[in-house]
Amino acid sequence: MSGVLTRNRRRRADGAASRASRGRTVLRGLVLLGVLASLAWVGLQLDAWASGSPRFALRTVKVQGLRRATENELLRLAGVAPGTNLWSLDPSAIAQAMSAHPWVRAVEVTRSLPDTLQLRVEERAPVALASLGELYVVDADGAPFKRVSGAEPLDLPLLTGLTRERAEKDPAGTAARLREALAVAESYQRTFERPRLSEVQLGEASFELVTADGVRVVLGRDGLDGQLQRLQRVRDELQRRGLLAAAIHLENRVRPGWVAVKVQPGATAPRD
């Protein structure tokens, strides 16, 4: 009998201890919840105060990397002006807005509290002009990223042979063809210091180059390096004979080693 009473007392004691433990756990949870709610309230109050405080008014903008875009243009795109509350600005939203500028490839925006905005800008590098109904500036990725304005002095090779309709219908294919033309221009400029390249016309099976002295050079789409080497030999021979070429054709697909030259009648090459 006494054993039964002992077991009952133990059960009651264990139950009381368990209830006390649960009570302490609940109490700790309530205290923690209260602390978190207090911190959240303090954070909201701090954010509300900082969002309206003149202490965080924008006073200084520091910009790196600008050559063609201007600070005012970028700030106008982002809707930022002196006095704008810096605390409430979202750097990622500012960067996205500024990236809409045609010359801007990427921009990193940093807030330096309390009053300074820092911009690190990467601009697009113009490498050519493309005739697509109107003249467009092209970057190294073959992207025609903006129309040419009269205020921009750009002395770059001209890429022709494509249409605006094709560019609008197939922008990825257009960029790929423009990259082909850029590769041809780069190979030419790497091989020849002069005459300077003025134009690359894209054909379906060939590229037609026009140099600064008005000579047309037609290249096939395959074996570009070999064709440029033959072009160098042809130019050397024309120079030796004192002749000037009007056109040089190296695109013969049936006989790749053949070259056809149209000489300017009555013209003679200056001798070095």
NUTORFI-580299 format. One record per residue (C-alpha): residue in three letters; chain; x, y, z. Coordinates in nm, 3 decimals. Example, Ala and Ser with C-alpha at 12.3 -4.5 7.8 and 13.67 -1.06 7.14 Angstrom:
REM residues 2
resn: Ala, chain: A, px: 1.230, py: -0.450, pz: 0.780
resn: Ser, chain: A, px: 1.367, py: -0.106, pz: 0.714
//
This chain:
REM residues 272
resn: Met, chain: A, px: 0.000, py: 0.000, pz: 0.000
resn: Ser, chain: A, px: 0.275, py: 0.236, pz: 0.094
resn: Gly, chain: A, px: 0.444, py: 0.164, pz: -0.239
resn: Val, chain: A, px: 0.136, py: 0.276, pz: -0.426
resn: Leu, chain: A, px: 0.119, py: 0.598, pz: -0.225
resn: Thr, chain: A, px: 0.484, py: 0.664, pz: -0.297
resn: Arg, chain: A, px: 0.436, py: 0.621, pz: -0.670
resn: Asn, chain: A, px: 0.137, py: 0.856, pz: -0.667
resn: Arg, chain: A, px: 0.334, py: 1.120, pz: -0.483
resn: Arg, chain: A, px: 0.614, py: 1.088, pz: -0.737
resn: Arg, chain: A, px: 0.371, py: 1.125, pz: -1.025
resn: Arg, chain: A, px: 0.219, py: 1.435, pz: -0.871
resn: Ala, chain: A, px: 0.566, py: 1.581, pz: -0.811
resn: Asp, chain: A, px: 0.678, py: 1.502, pz: -1.166
resn: Gly, chain: A, px: 0.361, py: 1.660, pz: -1.307
resn: Ala, chain: A, px: 0.411, py: 1.973, pz: -1.103
resn: Ala, chain: A, px: 0.772, py: 2.000, pz: -1.215
resn: Ser, chain: A, px: 0.671, py: 1.952, pz: -1.581
resn: Arg, chain: A, px: 0.402, py: 2.219, pz: -1.553
resn: Ala, chain: A, px: 0.650, py: 2.456, pz: -1.392
resn: Ser, chain: A, px: 0.902, py: 2.390, pz: -1.670
resn: Arg, chain: A, px: 0.641, py: 2.453, pz: -1.939
resn: Gly, chain: A, px: 0.539, py: 2.768, pz: -1.761
resn: Arg, chain: A, px: 0.897, py: 2.895, pz: -1.755
resn: Thr, chain: A, px: 0.934, py: 2.812, pz: -2.127
resn: Val, chain: A, px: 0.616, py: 3.001, pz: -2.213
resn: Leu, chain: A, px: 0.729, py: 3.294, pz: -2.001
resn: Arg, chain: A, px: 1.066, py: 3.308, pz: -2.175
resn: Gly, chain: A, px: 0.890, py: 3.296, pz: -2.512
resn: Leu, chain: A, px: 0.660, py: 3.582, pz: -2.414
resn: Val, chain: A, px: 0.955, py: 3.787, pz: -2.291
resn: Leu, chain: A, px: 1.146, py: 3.722, pz: -2.616
resn: Leu, chain: A, px: 0.840, py: 3.811, pz: -2.822
resn: Gly, chain: A, px: 0.803, py: 4.132, pz: -2.629
resn: Val, chain: A, px: 1.169, py: 4.220, pz: -2.684
resn: Leu, chain: A, px: 1.139, py: 4.154, pz: -3.058
resn: Ala, chain: A, px: 0.822, py: 4.361, pz: -3.083
resn: Ser, chain: A, px: 0.995, py: 4.645, pz: -2.898
resn: Leu, chain: A, px: 1.296, py: 4.629, pz: -3.129
resn: Ala, chain: A, px: 1.068, py: 4.629, pz: -3.435
resn: Trp, chain: A, px: 0.882, py: 4.931, pz: -3.301
resn: Val, chain: A, px: 1.211, py: 5.111, pz: -3.230
resn: Gly, chain: A, px: 1.331, py: 5.025, pz: -3.584
resn: Leu, chain: A, px: 1.014, py: 5.164, pz: -3.738
resn: Gln, chain: A, px: 1.044, py: 5.481, pz: -3.536
resn: Leu, chain: A, px: 1.410, py: 5.517, pz: -3.633
resn: Asp, chain: A, px: 1.330, py: 5.461, pz: -4.002
resn: Ala, chain: A, px: 1.049, py: 5.716, pz: -3.989
resn: Trp, chain: A, px: 1.276, py: 5.970, pz: -3.822
resn: Ala, chain: A, px: 1.569, py: 5.912, pz: -4.063
resn: Ser, chain: A, px: 1.344, py: 5.925, pz: -4.370
resn: Gly, chain: A, px: 1.241, py: 6.277, pz: -4.282
resn: Ser, chain: A, px: 1.557, py: 6.403, pz: -4.119
resn: Pro, chain: A, px: 1.753, py: 6.682, pz: -4.292
resn: Arg, chain: A, px: 2.067, py: 6.516, pz: -4.158
resn: Phe, chain: A, px: 2.037, py: 6.259, pz: -4.439
resn: Ala, chain: A, px: 1.973, py: 6.512, pz: -4.718
resn: Leu, chain: A, px: 2.193, py: 6.448, pz: -5.023
resn: Arg, chain: A, px: 2.471, py: 6.704, pz: -5.048
resn: Thr, chain: A, px: 2.755, py: 6.534, pz: -5.235
resn: Val, chain: A, px: 2.768, py: 6.304, pz: -5.540
resn: Lys, chain: A, px: 3.098, py: 6.134, pz: -5.626
resn: Val, chain: A, px: 3.116, py: 5.977, pz: -5.973
resn: Gln, chain: A, px: 3.382, py: 5.760, pz: -6.136
resn: Gly, chain: A, px: 3.397, py: 5.633, pz: -6.495
resn: Leu, chain: A, px: 3.203, py: 5.897, pz: -6.687
resn: Arg, chain: A, px: 3.322, py: 5.996, pz: -7.034
resn: Arg, chain: A, px: 3.011, py: 6.048, pz: -7.247
resn: Ala, chain: A, px: 2.721, py: 6.032, pz: -7.003
resn: Thr, chain: A, px: 2.697, py: 6.316, pz: -6.754
resn: Glu, chain: A, px: 2.626, py: 6.322, pz: -6.384
resn: Asn, chain: A, px: 2.316, py: 6.536, pz: -6.434
resn: Glu, chain: A, px: 2.174, py: 6.294, pz: -6.692
resn: Leu, chain: A, px: 2.213, py: 5.998, pz: -6.458
resn: Leu, chain: A, px: 2.065, py: 6.179, pz: -6.158
resn: Arg, chain: A, px: 1.772, py: 6.298, pz: -6.368
resn: Leu, chain: A, px: 1.701, py: 5.941, pz: -6.486
resn: Ala, chain: A, px: 1.696, py: 5.821, pz: -6.126
resn: Gly, chain: A, px: 1.488, py: 6.114, pz: -6.000
resn: Val, chain: A, px: 1.761, py: 6.216, pz: -5.755
resn: Ala, chain: A, px: 1.839, py: 6.580, pz: -5.674
resn: Pro, chain: A, px: 2.030, py: 6.771, pz: -5.406
resn: Gly, chain: A, px: 1.833, py: 6.748, pz: -5.083
resn: Thr, chain: A, px: 1.686, py: 6.405, pz: -5.163
resn: Asn, chain: A, px: 1.671, py: 6.194, pz: -4.848
resn: Leu, chain: A, px: 1.961, py: 5.953, pz: -4.880
resn: Trp, chain: A, px: 1.835, py: 5.715, pz: -4.612
resn: Ser, chain: A, px: 1.524, py: 5.629, pz: -4.813
resn: Leu, chain: A, px: 1.703, py: 5.573, pz: -5.146
resn: Asp, chain: A, px: 1.722, py: 5.216, pz: -5.279
resn: Pro, chain: A, px: 2.068, py: 5.169, pz: -5.441
resn: Ser, chain: A, px: 1.954, py: 4.882, pz: -5.665
resn: Ala, chain: A, px: 1.657, py: 5.082, pz: -5.796
resn: Ile, chain: A, px: 1.884, py: 5.382, pz: -5.858
resn: Ala, chain: A, px: 2.132, py: 5.162, pz: -6.048
resn: Gln, chain: A, px: 1.855, py: 5.013, pz: -6.261
resn: Ala, chain: A, px: 1.719, py: 5.358, pz: -6.350
resn: Met, chain: A, px: 2.064, py: 5.492, pz: -6.441
resn: Ser, chain: A, px: 2.135, py: 5.185, pz: -6.658
resn: Ala, chain: A, px: 1.864, py: 5.309, pz: -6.894
resn: His, chain: A, px: 2.114, py: 5.567, pz: -7.021
resn: Pro, chain: A, px: 2.236, py: 5.438, pz: -7.361
resn: Trp, chain: A, px: 2.603, py: 5.493, pz: -7.280
resn: Val, chain: A, px: 2.585, py: 5.310, pz: -6.945
resn: Arg, chain: A, px: 2.667, py: 4.939, pz: -6.942
resn: Ala, chain: A, px: 2.658, py: 4.903, pz: -6.564
resn: Val, chain: A, px: 2.659, py: 5.125, pz: -6.256
resn: Glu, chain: A, px: 2.732, py: 5.053, pz: -5.892
resn: Val, chain: A, px: 2.552, py: 5.279, pz: -5.644
resn: Thr, chain: A, px: 2.668, py: 5.318, pz: -5.283
resn: Arg, chain: A, px: 2.522, py: 5.537, pz: -5.008
resn: Ser, chain: A, px: 2.781, py: 5.692, pz: -4.777
resn: Leu, chain: A, px: 2.567, py: 5.818, pz: -4.491
resn: Pro, chain: A, px: 2.480, py: 6.074, pz: -4.393
resn: Asp, chain: A, px: 2.490, py: 6.283, pz: -4.714
resn: Thr, chain: A, px: 2.703, py: 6.133, pz: -4.996
resn: Leu, chain: A, px: 2.606, py: 5.920, pz: -5.296
resn: Gln, chain: A, px: 2.885, py: 5.735, pz: -5.480
resn: Leu, chain: A, px: 2.850, py: 5.614, pz: -5.842
resn: Arg, chain: A, px: 3.095, py: 5.383, pz: -6.017
resn: Val, chain: A, px: 2.998, py: 5.378, pz: -6.386
resn: Glu, chain: A, px: 3.108, py: 5.142, pz: -6.663
resn: Glu, chain: A, px: 3.032, py: 5.295, pz: -7.002
resn: Arg, chain: A, px: 2.991, py: 5.114, pz: -7.331
resn: Ala, chain: A, px: 3.292, py: 5.134, pz: -7.561
resn: Pro, chain: A, px: 3.192, py: 5.238, pz: -7.916
resn: Val, chain: A, px: 3.377, py: 5.033, pz: -8.178
resn: Ala, chain: A, px: 3.181, py: 5.097, pz: -8.500
resn: Leu, chain: A, px: 2.878, py: 5.262, pz: -8.658
resn: Ala, chain: A, px: 2.600, py: 5.057, pz: -8.817
resn: Ser, chain: A, px: 2.369, py: 5.175, pz: -9.093
resn: Leu, chain: A, px: 2.023, py: 5.040, pz: -9.003
resn: Gly, chain: A, px: 1.800, py: 5.295, pz: -9.169
resn: Glu, chain: A, px: 1.972, py: 5.545, pz: -8.940
resn: Leu, chain: A, px: 2.324, py: 5.544, pz: -8.800
resn: Tyr, chain: A, px: 2.368, py: 5.358, pz: -8.471
resn: Val, chain: A, px: 2.666, py: 5.325, pz: -8.240
resn: Val, chain: A, px: 2.777, py: 4.962, pz: -8.196
resn: Asp, chain: A, px: 2.965, py: 4.814, pz: -7.902
resn: Ala, chain: A, px: 3.202, py: 4.516, pz: -7.897
resn: Asp, chain: A, px: 2.909, py: 4.276, pz: -7.841
resn: Gly, chain: A, px: 2.758, py: 4.379, pz: -8.173
resn: Ala, chain: A, px: 2.476, py: 4.567, pz: -8.000
resn: Pro, chain: A, px: 2.357, py: 4.886, pz: -8.175
resn: Phe, chain: A, px: 2.283, py: 5.071, pz: -7.853
resn: Lys, chain: A, px: 2.200, py: 5.426, pz: -7.961
resn: Arg, chain: A, px: 2.137, py: 5.647, pz: -8.261
resn: Val, chain: A, px: 2.419, py: 5.879, pz: -8.362
resn: Ser, chain: A, px: 2.361, py: 6.244, pz: -8.282
resn: Gly, chain: A, px: 2.533, py: 6.537, pz: -8.448
resn: Ala, chain: A, px: 2.694, py: 6.630, pz: -8.117
resn: Glu, chain: A, px: 2.899, py: 6.308, pz: -8.105
resn: Pro, chain: A, px: 3.221, py: 6.314, pz: -8.311
resn: Leu, chain: A, px: 3.274, py: 5.943, pz: -8.375
resn: Asp, chain: A, px: 3.545, py: 5.847, pz: -8.624
resn: Leu, chain: A, px: 3.469, py: 5.473, pz: -8.649
resn: Pro, chain: A, px: 3.435, py: 5.211, pz: -8.925
resn: Leu, chain: A, px: 3.090, py: 5.196, pz: -9.083
resn: Leu, chain: A, px: 2.906, py: 4.860, pz: -9.098
resn: Thr, chain: A, px: 2.652, py: 4.830, pz: -9.379
resn: Gly, chain: A, px: 2.449, py: 4.562, pz: -9.556
resn: Leu, chain: A, px: 2.179, py: 4.507, pz: -9.292
resn: Thr, chain: A, px: 1.835, py: 4.664, pz: -9.267
resn: Arg, chain: A, px: 1.631, py: 4.808, pz: -8.983
resn: Glu, chain: A, px: 1.356, py: 4.555, pz: -9.057
resn: Arg, chain: A, px: 1.597, py: 4.267, pz: -9.011
resn: Ala, chain: A, px: 1.738, py: 4.420, pz: -8.694
resn: Glu, chain: A, px: 1.390, py: 4.461, pz: -8.544
resn: Lys, chain: A, px: 1.280, py: 4.111, pz: -8.647
resn: Asp, chain: A, px: 1.597, py: 3.929, pz: -8.541
resn: Pro, chain: A, px: 1.806, py: 4.138, pz: -8.300
resn: Ala, chain: A, px: 2.016, py: 3.841, pz: -8.188
resn: Gly, chain: A, px: 2.095, py: 3.741, pz: -8.547
resn: Thr, chain: A, px: 2.175, py: 4.102, pz: -8.634
resn: Ala, chain: A, px: 2.415, py: 4.127, pz: -8.340
resn: Ala, chain: A, px: 2.584, py: 3.804, pz: -8.453
resn: Arg, chain: A, px: 2.635, py: 3.940, pz: -8.807
resn: Leu, chain: A, px: 2.766, py: 4.269, pz: -8.669
resn: Arg, chain: A, px: 3.013, py: 4.075, pz: -8.453
resn: Glu, chain: A, px: 3.133, py: 3.901, pz: -8.770
resn: Ala, chain: A, px: 3.192, py: 4.238, pz: -8.933
resn: Leu, chain: A, px: 3.373, py: 4.363, pz: -8.621
resn: Ala, chain: A, px: 3.599, py: 4.057, pz: -8.629
resn: Val, chain: A, px: 3.685, py: 4.131, pz: -8.993
resn: Ala, chain: A, px: 3.757, py: 4.496, pz: -8.910
resn: Glu, chain: A, px: 3.975, py: 4.395, pz: -8.615
resn: Ser, chain: A, px: 4.172, py: 4.147, pz: -8.826
resn: Tyr, chain: A, px: 4.224, py: 4.407, pz: -9.099
resn: Gln, chain: A, px: 4.337, py: 4.674, pz: -8.853
resn: Arg, chain: A, px: 4.569, py: 4.428, pz: -8.683
resn: Thr, chain: A, px: 4.729, py: 4.340, pz: -9.018
resn: Phe, chain: A, px: 4.743, py: 4.686, pz: -9.179
resn: Glu, chain: A, px: 4.825, py: 5.017, pz: -9.022
resn: Arg, chain: A, px: 4.716, py: 5.193, pz: -9.338
resn: Pro, chain: A, px: 4.515, py: 5.267, pz: -9.535
resn: Arg, chain: A, px: 4.260, py: 5.298, pz: -9.258
resn: Leu, chain: A, px: 3.939, py: 5.097, pz: -9.287
resn: Ser, chain: A, px: 3.630, py: 5.308, pz: -9.360
resn: Glu, chain: A, px: 3.351, py: 5.056, pz: -9.421
resn: Val, chain: A, px: 3.264, py: 4.687, pz: -9.394
resn: Gln, chain: A, px: 2.966, py: 4.576, pz: -9.601
resn: Leu, chain: A, px: 2.812, py: 4.244, pz: -9.498
resn: Gly, chain: A, px: 2.706, py: 4.015, pz: -9.780
resn: Glu, chain: A, px: 2.560, py: 3.666, pz: -9.760
resn: Ala, chain: A, px: 2.885, py: 3.501, pz: -9.871
resn: Ser, chain: A, px: 3.140, py: 3.780, pz: -9.851
resn: Phe, chain: A, px: 3.257, py: 4.100, pz: -9.686
resn: Glu, chain: A, px: 3.332, py: 4.411, pz: -9.889
resn: Leu, chain: A, px: 3.583, py: 4.644, pz: -9.727
resn: Val, chain: A, px: 3.629, py: 5.004, pz: -9.833
resn: Thr, chain: A, px: 3.954, py: 5.166, pz: -9.724
resn: Ala, chain: A, px: 4.014, py: 5.535, pz: -9.658
resn: Asp, chain: A, px: 4.173, py: 5.573, pz: -10.005
resn: Gly, chain: A, px: 3.855, py: 5.441, pz: -10.171
resn: Val, chain: A, px: 3.978, py: 5.090, pz: -10.263
resn: Arg, chain: A, px: 3.722, py: 4.809, pz: -10.247
resn: Val, chain: A, px: 3.849, py: 4.479, pz: -10.104
resn: Val, chain: A, px: 3.615, py: 4.178, pz: -10.126
resn: Leu, chain: A, px: 3.683, py: 3.890, pz: -9.886
resn: Gly, chain: A, px: 3.515, py: 3.552, pz: -9.848
resn: Arg, chain: A, px: 3.374, py: 3.450, pz: -9.512
resn: Asp, chain: A, px: 3.620, py: 3.162, pz: -9.468
resn: Gly, chain: A, px: 3.998, py: 3.167, pz: -9.429
resn: Leu, chain: A, px: 4.017, py: 3.534, pz: -9.341
resn: Asp, chain: A, px: 4.382, py: 3.535, pz: -9.224
resn: Gly, chain: A, px: 4.501, py: 3.372, pz: -9.548
resn: Gln, chain: A, px: 4.309, py: 3.624, pz: -9.756
resn: Leu, chain: A, px: 4.462, py: 3.915, pz: -9.568
resn: Gln, chain: A, px: 4.809, py: 3.772, pz: -9.622
resn: Arg, chain: A, px: 4.738, py: 3.751, pz: -9.997
resn: Leu, chain: A, px: 4.607, py: 4.107, pz: -9.985
resn: Gln, chain: A, px: 4.937, py: 4.218, pz: -9.837
resn: Arg, chain: A, px: 5.130, py: 4.049, pz: -10.119
resn: Val, chain: A, px: 4.902, py: 4.206, pz: -10.382
resn: Arg, chain: A, px: 4.951, py: 4.550, pz: -10.235
resn: Asp, chain: A, px: 5.326, py: 4.502, pz: -10.228
resn: Glu, chain: A, px: 5.323, py: 4.398, pz: -10.595
resn: Leu, chain: A, px: 5.104, py: 4.693, pz: -10.694
resn: Gln, chain: A, px: 5.340, py: 4.924, pz: -10.509
resn: Arg, chain: A, px: 5.637, py: 4.770, pz: -10.686
resn: Arg, chain: A, px: 5.473, py: 4.829, pz: -11.025
resn: Gly, chain: A, px: 5.356, py: 5.178, pz: -10.937
resn: Leu, chain: A, px: 4.987, py: 5.093, pz: -10.981
resn: Leu, chain: A, px: 4.678, py: 5.186, pz: -10.782
resn: Ala, chain: A, px: 4.393, py: 4.940, pz: -10.736
resn: Ala, chain: A, px: 4.026, py: 5.031, pz: -10.761
resn: Ala, chain: A, px: 3.909, py: 4.689, pz: -10.638
resn: Ile, chain: A, px: 4.073, py: 4.369, pz: -10.515
resn: His, chain: A, px: 3.875, py: 4.042, pz: -10.508
resn: Leu, chain: A, px: 3.995, py: 3.755, pz: -10.289
resn: Glu, chain: A, px: 3.661, py: 3.575, pz: -10.240
resn: Asn, chain: A, px: 3.694, py: 3.312, pz: -10.518
resn: Arg, chain: A, px: 3.546, py: 3.000, pz: -10.354
resn: Val, chain: A, px: 3.630, py: 2.770, pz: -10.645
resn: Arg, chain: A, px: 3.995, py: 2.876, pz: -10.661
resn: Pro, chain: A, px: 4.069, py: 3.027, pz: -10.316
resn: Gly, chain: A, px: 4.425, py: 3.122, pz: -10.412
resn: Trp, chain: A, px: 4.318, py: 3.339, pz: -10.702
resn: Val, chain: A, px: 4.307, py: 3.718, pz: -10.680
resn: Ala, chain: A, px: 4.138, py: 3.958, pz: -10.921
resn: Val, chain: A, px: 4.252, py: 4.319, pz: -10.928
resn: Lys, chain: A, px: 4.088, py: 4.614, pz: -11.103
resn: Val, chain: A, px: 4.347, py: 4.887, pz: -11.153
resn: Gln, chain: A, px: 4.263, py: 5.256, pz: -11.156
resn: Pro, chain: A, px: 4.327, py: 5.368, pz: -11.513
resn: Gly, chain: A, px: 4.598, py: 5.628, pz: -11.546
resn: Ala, chain: A, px: 4.673, py: 5.635, pz: -11.173
resn: Thr, chain: A, px: 5.016, py: 5.562, pz: -11.034
resn: Ala, chain: A, px: 5.111, py: 5.475, pz: -10.679
resn: Pro, chain: A, px: 5.357, py: 5.696, pz: -10.493
resn: Arg, chain: A, px: 5.683, py: 5.512, pz: -10.434
resn: Asp, chain: A, px: 5.819, py: 5.483, pz: -10.083
//
